[in-house]
Amino acid sequence: MWAKRTLVVGILLLLGLVVGRVHGARIAWDCCGITSFAQVLAPHDAELHFNIGDYFFGNGAYDPEWAYKHFIFARNANPALARVNYQLARLSFLNGNFSDAYASVLREKTIDPSFGKSHYMEGLILGYRAYPGDFEKSVKAFKNFIAYDPLNWAGYNDLSWIYFQKGDYKNAWDVANQGLTQAYGNPWLLNSRGIASLAMNKSHDAEQDFNDALDTIATMTADQWGVAYPGNNPSLYAAGFASMKDSIERNLGRAMVRTRP
């Protein structure tokens, strides 16, 4: 095994000498998935490092530390490369580093103002960071995302969450309801609308929404649930799926207590 790997490495090094360092590194990655040549032979090939980072960020494998390393290589090689700051923002957000995540998403918006997903990421970061004034900025960001992609249920769901955090239950309900006109039966939106109804003492409406959400979840798998969380660790999908179901069941229990004599 060791001899075989040594032979492969020798061939690739020779290839790098023949076709050039950058081409050799790309061939090493494309044909064999060897990342070390990208670092040694092509440290300034931003596109190559971005592609490697993307691969390790759920598009083939899941290793967020390795993905982050290569995205940093890509950004250092070309600070104006589109999407690399967006990906770094997502990784920093997953690590709970909201300030770095926010700085990265602002860079992405400067590089490509037309890339609407940056609005969603910005809203999410600010909603979790929760500095003074962040909720208001988050509302604006999610509204911008909804204008960019009005069929995407996630924008409505997270804007509803922000309004709920602010104690604005009426707007939380309205936004979740608006989202359900685009994504009928969506369990995340049904849960959000139910929570807002419960906060406004509309327990019967809340109970109906929670029951409908559980009916939909009963037809889903953990992997289908995980599609809503791209970039997260697939090994955690089952636990996350179960946690969401438990949360809705607890919400249903609270609604039933209020509606029963």
C-alpha positions in Angstrom: 0.0 0.0 0.0 2.8 2.4 1.0 4.7 1.5 -2.2 1.7 2.1 -4.3 1.1 5.5 -2.8 4.7 6.5 -3.2 4.5 5.6 -6.9 1.4 7.7 -7.3 3.0 10.7 -5.6 6.1 10.3 -7.7 4.1 10.2 -10.9 2.1 13.3 -9.9 5.3 15.2 -9.0 6.7 14.3 -12.4 3.4 15.3 -14.0 3.7 18.7 -12.3 7.2 19.2 -13.8 5.9 18.3 -17.3 2.6 20.1 -17.4 3.3 22.9 -14.9 2.7 23.3 -11.2 -0.9 24.5 -11.4 -2.0 21.9 -14.0 -0.3 19.2 -12.0 -2.1 20.2 -8.8 -5.5 20.3 -10.6 -4.9 16.9 -12.1 -3.9 15.5 -8.7 -7.2 16.8 -7.3 -9.5 15.9 -10.2 -8.2 12.4 -10.7 -7.1 11.3 -7.2 -8.6 13.7 -4.7 -5.1 14.6 -3.4 -5.2 18.0 -1.7 -1.6 18.3 -0.6 -0.5 19.1 -4.2 -3.0 22.0 -4.3 -1.2 23.6 -1.3 2.3 22.9 -2.5 2.1 23.3 -6.2 -0.8 25.8 -6.6 -1.2 27.9 -3.5 -2.4 30.9 -5.6 -5.0 29.0 -7.6 -8.1 30.4 -6.0 -10.6 28.4 -8.1 -8.9 25.1 -7.3 -8.9 25.8 -3.6 -12.5 27.0 -3.7 -13.6 23.8 -5.4 -11.7 21.7 -2.8 -13.4 23.7 0.0 -16.8 23.2 -1.6 -16.2 19.5 -1.9 -15.4 19.2 1.8 -18.4 21.4 2.7 -21.0 18.8 1.9 -20.6 18.5 -1.8 -18.8 15.1 -1.6 -17.5 14.9 1.9 -18.0 16.7 5.2 -15.0 18.2 6.9 -15.6 21.8 7.8 -12.1 22.4 9.1 -10.6 21.3 5.8 -13.2 23.3 3.9 -12.4 26.4 5.9 -8.7 26.0 5.3 -9.2 25.8 1.5 -11.7 28.7 1.4 -9.1 30.8 3.2 -6.5 29.8 0.6 -8.9 30.8 -2.1 -9.7 34.1 -0.6 -6.0 34.9 0.0 -5.3 34.1 -3.6 -8.2 36.2 -5.0 -10.0 38.4 -2.4 -12.5 39.3 -5.1 -13.5 35.7 -5.9 -17.3 35.4 -5.8 -18.9 33.0 -3.3 -15.8 32.3 -1.2 -16.8 34.9 1.4 -20.3 33.6 1.4 -19.0 30.1 2.2 -16.7 31.4 4.9 -19.7 33.2 6.4 -21.6 30.0 6.5 -18.8 28.1 8.2 -18.1 30.9 10.7 -21.9 30.9 11.5 -21.9 27.2 12.1 -19.0 27.6 14.5 -20.8 30.4 16.4 -18.4 33.0 15.3 -21.1 35.6 14.3 -18.8 38.6 14.0 -16.5 36.9 11.5 -19.5 35.5 9.7 -21.1 39.0 9.4 -17.8 40.5 8.1 -17.6 37.8 5.5 -21.1 38.1 4.3 -20.7 41.9 3.9 -17.6 41.3 1.8 -19.7 38.9 -0.4 -22.4 41.6 -0.8 -19.8 44.1 -1.9 -18.2 41.7 -4.4 -21.6 40.6 -5.9 -24.6 42.7 -4.8 -26.9 40.6 -7.0 -26.3 37.4 -5.1 -29.5 37.3 -3.1 -28.6 34.4 -0.8 -26.3 36.8 1.0 -29.4 38.6 2.4 -30.6 35.3 3.9 -27.2 34.6 5.5 -27.0 38.2 6.8 -30.4 37.9 8.4 -29.6 34.6 10.0 -26.3 35.8 11.4 -27.8 39.0 12.9 -30.7 37.1 14.3 -28.4 34.9 16.3 -25.8 37.6 17.1 -28.6 39.8 18.6 -26.5 42.9 19.3 -28.6 46.1 19.8 -30.1 47.0 16.5 -29.4 43.6 14.9 -33.0 42.5 14.9 -34.1 45.5 12.8 -31.2 44.8 10.4 -32.2 41.2 10.3 -35.8 42.0 9.3 -34.5 44.1 6.5 -32.2 41.4 5.3 -34.9 38.7 5.3 -37.3 41.0 3.5 -34.6 41.6 0.8 -34.2 37.8 0.5 -37.9 37.3 0.1 -38.0 39.9 -2.6 -35.1 38.0 -4.3 -36.6 34.5 -3.9 -40.3 34.8 -3.0 -40.9 31.0 -3.4 -38.3 30.1 -0.8 -40.1 29.2 2.4 -37.0 29.6 4.6 -37.0 33.4 4.2 -40.6 33.6 5.6 -39.9 31.2 8.4 -36.8 33.0 9.7 -38.4 36.4 9.3 -41.3 35.1 11.4 -38.7 33.9 14.0 -37.2 37.3 14.1 -40.6 39.0 14.7 -41.3 36.5 17.4 -38.0 37.2 19.1 -39.0 40.9 19.1 -42.4 40.1 20.7 -44.2 41.1 17.5 -46.5 38.1 17.4 -48.9 39.5 14.8 -46.2 40.1 12.2 -44.7 36.7 13.1 -48.1 35.1 12.3 -48.6 37.1 9.2 -45.2 36.3 7.7 -45.6 32.5 8.5 -49.0 32.6 6.9 -47.7 34.3 3.8 -45.0 31.7 3.5 -47.6 28.9 3.7 -49.3 30.4 0.6 -46.0 29.6 -1.2 -45.2 26.3 0.6 -48.5 24.7 1.6 -48.1 22.2 4.5 -44.5 23.1 5.3 -44.0 21.9 8.8 -41.5 24.6 9.8 -43.9 27.3 8.8 -46.9 25.5 10.4 -44.9 25.3 13.6 -44.0 29.0 13.4 -47.6 30.1 12.7 -48.7 27.8 15.6 -46.2 29.4 18.0 -47.4 32.9 17.0 -51.0 31.8 17.5 -50.3 30.4 20.9 -48.6 33.7 21.9 -51.7 35.5 20.8 -54.0 33.1 22.8 -55.4 31.5 19.7 -55.0 28.0 21.1 -57.4 26.2 18.8 -55.6 27.6 15.7 -52.2 26.7 17.2 -53.4 23.1 18.0 -54.5 22.7 14.4 -51.1 23.9 13.0 -49.1 21.7 15.3 -51.1 18.7 14.4 -50.8 19.4 10.7 -47.0 19.9 11.1 -46.7 16.5 12.9 -48.7 14.9 10.1 -46.3 16.2 7.5 -43.2 15.2 9.6 -44.6 11.7 9.8 -44.1 11.4 6.0 -40.5 12.7 6.1 -37.1 11.1 6.6 -34.1 12.6 8.5 -32.3 13.1 5.2 -35.3 15.0 3.8 -35.3 17.1 6.9 -31.5 17.8 6.5 -32.1 19.3 3.0 -33.3 22.4 4.8 -29.9 22.7 6.5 -27.2 22.6 3.8 -23.7 22.8 5.2 -24.6 21.1 8.5 -23.2 17.8 9.5 -25.2 15.0 7.9 -24.4 12.7 10.9 -26.6 15.1 13.0 -29.7 15.0 10.8 -31.4 12.1 12.7 -30.9 13.9 16.1 -32.0 17.2 14.6 -35.1 15.7 13.0 -36.1 14.0 16.2 -35.5 17.3 18.2 -37.8 19.2 15.8 -40.6 16.6 16.2 -40.2 16.6 20.0 -40.4 20.4 20.0 -43.6 20.5 18.0 -45.1 17.8 20.2 -44.4 19.9 23.3 -45.9 22.9 21.6 -49.0 20.8 20.8 -49.2 19.8 24.5 -49.2 23.4 25.6 -51.9 24.3 23.1 -54.1 21.4 24.2 -53.8 22.4 27.9 -55.3 25.8 26.9 -58.1 24.4 24.7 -59.3 21.6 27.0 -61.7 22.5 29.9 
